[in-house]
Amino acid sequence: MREKDSVSIYFVQLMVHALRDQPLRLQSVLQAAGIDMALLDDPTARVPASAFAALWLIQIKELEDEFFGLDSHGMPLGSFALICRGLIQEPNLEKALRQCLANFGLFLRDFRASLIVRGQRAIISVETHAGDPTKRRFGEETFLLLMISLLCWLGGRRITIDRAQFRQSRQRLSDDSLLWGFNLSFGAQKTEIEFSSHYLRLPVVQSLPSLKSFLRTAPQWLVIRFRNQRGLAAQVYQRLRNSHYGHWPTLLEMADELKLSPTTFRRRLEREGCAFQGIKDDVRRGIAQQKLRETDMSVVDIAAWVGFQEPSAFHRAFKKWTGESPGQYRLAAMPREND
């Protein structure tokens, strides 16, 4: 964890929500973590990642709840470790995720989730029964944060989220694209995240020794490490996402921009589990999915937007990416937003 890593105050508010009506107790917890209580009133504030990690551990002990008091039952101390012990025995991420969702369901009463696999797409959908709207919002984000971060850790690589949507509305944060990807919406009909189902076929690479290390540093792993905001892949992704396809650099030009040799550039991406062409495809797919869901652009125009000269080539690529044609994807997306 780098000293200059920081976390939005929003996530501190999430973590201490259960103490909002107990100011003295709240002040004591924040003080123990080295966080000024006055920052809670500044929506633009950020806290050092080290202080946030300390608060995570202090708060679960204070509340004796590893879900921060956001659920009417909660997770007693030791629940998370118990769940993780079972997950490392699974052969691949799909089996691990299904077991994880079932095991969280043994502890939590207000939050339930299911995994839906549709061809090349995987969706984690959350159902919420919490009465308090703030608890619903904080709880859903915490739940999905735990799920996707556990998947990252179990597979030993970052999972790219293609789409994220939440029922509850809130202001956007600078951290959002790093946590949830660029196709993010609030005030939706359902809370769910979508990613490529090929990740589910990845083997679980963790073991009992690595689990012990993981549990000692869980806050960093879950919130900071796989955010990878300064990782090379994230830099490349954002460089491509923020420019028109016609202005995308070649691999050699991208390496030169980053002042790296092409060999070093490729090697560093490989260490992060990525390749330049794969990142390009991720960006093109993400833009295409967003245009299909959120605009009335024709498929032909969307194909051109993401760099396909022939619509037929775009159709083939999109079906390879998602398991559906562009038209099928657009039709399937409509009920999620309008039902």
N, C-alpha and C positions, 0 to 999 in steps of 0.2 A: 504494500500500500504506500503510495507516494505521499509525502507530506503536503503537497499542494492539492491533492484530491479533496473534493468537498461535496457536500450533499445539500440539496434544497431544504430549507426550514420546513417545507411541507411534510417531509417524511418524519421530521421530529414531531410535528403536530399530530401526525398519524399515530406515532408510537406512544405519545403521552396523553392521548385523548381520554383514556379512562380516569385520569387524575385532574381533568379540567375543572371540577368543582371542589378540589382539595388543594388550594394554592400553596399551603405550607409544605405538604408532601411533594407536590410538583416541583417546587423550588429546590427542595432537598435532593431530589433525583437528578434534576438538571445540573445542580451545583456539583454533585458527585461526578458527573460526566464532563464538567468543565464547559457548560453551555450557559450563556447569559439568558435568563428567563425573558428579558425584554425583547429578545429576538423573535419570540413567538408572535409578536404583534407586527412584525415587518415581513410581508409576503415575499420580498425580494432577498431576504437574508439567506446566507449559506453558512454551514458549520463544517469544521474540518472533519474529514472522514474518520479520523481516529477518535474524535469525540462522539461521533454518531455510533461507531462500533462499540464504544464503552457504554453509551446510553442503552443500546440494544440489550446488553448483558445485564446491566443494572436494573432495567425496567422489568425484564421477565422474572428476575428474582424478587423484585418489589411486589409484583402482582401475582407471583407464582402461576404465571400463565404465559405460555410461549406464543400465544396469539394476541397478546397485549390488551386483553379485556374487550376485544371487539366482537366476541361471540358469547351467547348466553351461557354456554358451558365452558368453552375454552379448552386449552391444551395444558394439562399439568406438566410441571417440570419433568424432563426426561422423555416426553412424548416424541419430540423431534428426533432424538437419538435412536429411540426404539424403532421409529418408522424407517430411518436411514439404514439401520442394520439389516432390515429385510430387503431394502431396495438393492443393496450391493450384491445380493445373491441372484438377482435376475439376469438373464442372458442378454437382454437388449432393452432399449429405452421404452419401447411400447409396453412390454410387460411390466417394467419398473413404474411407468407412469400410471398404468391402470391400477397397480397395487397401491401406489401412493395416494391416488384419489380415493380408493376404498378405505385406506387406513386413516386418512384425514377425516373421512366421514364417520369413523368410530368415535372421534372426539368432538368435532364441531356439530352444532345443531342448526345453526342459522345459515351455513354456507355449504352447498353441495355442488359438485362439478362432474361433468361427464366428458369423455373423449370420443369424438366422432371422426372417423377416417373416411374421406370421400376421395377415392383415387389417390392423386398426388397431394392432397390437402389434408391436414390434420387440424382439428378445432377443439379447443378446450372451452366449454361453455359452463358458466357459473349461474346457479340458481340461489337467490338470497331471500331469507325470511326475517332478517333483522328489521325491527320497527323503526329505529332511529335512522334517518337518511344519511347522517354523517357516518354512523357506524357501517351502513351498507357500503358507502363509497370507500371508506378506509379499509373495510374488511375485504371487499372484492379485490382491491389493488394489492393488499397484503397477500391474499390467497394466490393470485396469479403470479405475483412476484416470487413467492416461494416455489410454485410449480415450475416456472420456466428456469429459475436459477438452479433448482435441483437437477433439472434435465441437463443444463449446461455442465454442472459438476459431474454428474454421473457419466456423461459422454466425453468429458474432458475437452469440450470445445463450446464456442458460443453458438447458440441457436438463434437464427435470424427470424424475427417475427414479421410476417408479411402484412398482417392486419390486426389491429386491436381496437375494440370498441367497448365503451362502458355506459351503463344505464344512467349513472349519476353524472351531473354536469359539474365542471370545475374549470378554473383558469389553467391554461397551458403553462408548462414549466420548461426551462431550458433542458432539463434532464429527460424529458419525455421521449424524444426521438431516440435517445440512447437506450432507454429501458424498453420502449414499446414499438420502436420502428417509426417510419414516416407516415404510414397509413393509419392514423389514429383519430378516433372520433369519440365525443362525449354526448350524452343525452340520447343514446341509441335505445332501441327496443330490447336488446339483449347485451349481456356482458360476455364477451368471448375474445379469444385470441386465435389467430390462424397462422400456421407455419407449414413448411414442406414436410410431407409424411416420410420423406426419405430419412429424416433424422431419427424416426422411430426404429429404423432397422439398425442403427448404430449399436455396437456392443457396449455394455456397462464396463467401464475400465477401472472403476474404483475397487478398493479392497479394505479389509479391516484396518491395516495401518494407516492408509490414506484417510479413512473415515475419522480416526482419532484426531488427525491433524485438522481435518475439515471442521470438526465440531469445536475445536479450540478457537478457530478463526471464522466461524460461520457468518458473522455480520459482514466481514469484508468480502467473502465469497458470494454471498447472496445479493448484496446491493452494489458492491463496488467492482469486484474483480471482473465479472463477465459483462459489465457495462462496457469495459474496454474502450473508454472514450478517447484515449490517446493511442490506441492500437493502430497498426498500419492499415489493417482492413477497414476499420472505421473511417480513417482519413480518406482512403480511396473511395469508399462508399459515398461519403458526403461530397467529395469532389465531383463525382459523377452525377449524383442526385441534384446538385445545385447548378448544373450546366446542361444546355441542350445537347441532345445526342450528337448532332453534327459537329459539336465542339469537343467531344470526348477525346482525350489523348490516347495514343497507342501505348502499349506496354513500355516501349523504350522512352516515349515522351513522359509518361507518368513517373518512371524511375528517375528520369532527369530532373523533373520538377521537385522530387523529394531528395535530390542530391544523393542518389543511391545507384550503384551499378545494377544492370538488369538481373545479374545472377543473385546479388544480395536481396534485391527487391522480391524476386520469386521465392527465395529461401525464407525470408521473413514472413511472407504471406503463408507459405506452407506450414510454418511453425504455429500460425494462428488457425490452421485448418482450412485455408482458403486458397483460391487461385484467382488471378486477375480476370480471366474469362468468366469464372463463376460469379464474381462480384458484379460484373457487367450484366450478366443474366438476371441476378437478383434485383438490380436496379430497374432493368427493363420490365421485368415481371411486376414489380411493385408499382411502377408508374402505370402499366397497362391495367392492372387490377383496379387501381384507384380511378382511372378514367372510365372504366366500364361501370363501376359502382356509382360514381358521383357526378358523371356528366352524361349528356346526350350525344356525345361525339360518335360518329359512325366507326365501325370496326376498321374500315379502310383508313380513316384519318388517324385512329389510334395506332395502327400498324406503322404508318409513316412517322408518327410522333416518336416512336421508340426505335426507329431506324430500320424498318423492314421495307424494302422497295416493292416486294410482292406480298399482297395480303395472304396468299396461300402459304407462304413461308412463315408468316406470323401465326396463322392458324395452327400449323404443325408445331411450332415452338411453344405456343401457349398450351396446347394440349399436352405436350411433353412436360411442361412446367407444372400444370395443375390437374391433369387428367380430364379436363373439360375443354370444349371449344369456347371461344370468347362469348358467343351468343348464349351458350348454356350457363356460363359463369354469371353473365349479367342477369339472366332470368332467376338463377338461384339466389343471387344477392338481393333481389327486390323484396322477397318476403321478410328477410332479416331486418330490413329497415322500415318496412311499412305494415307488417302484420300487427 
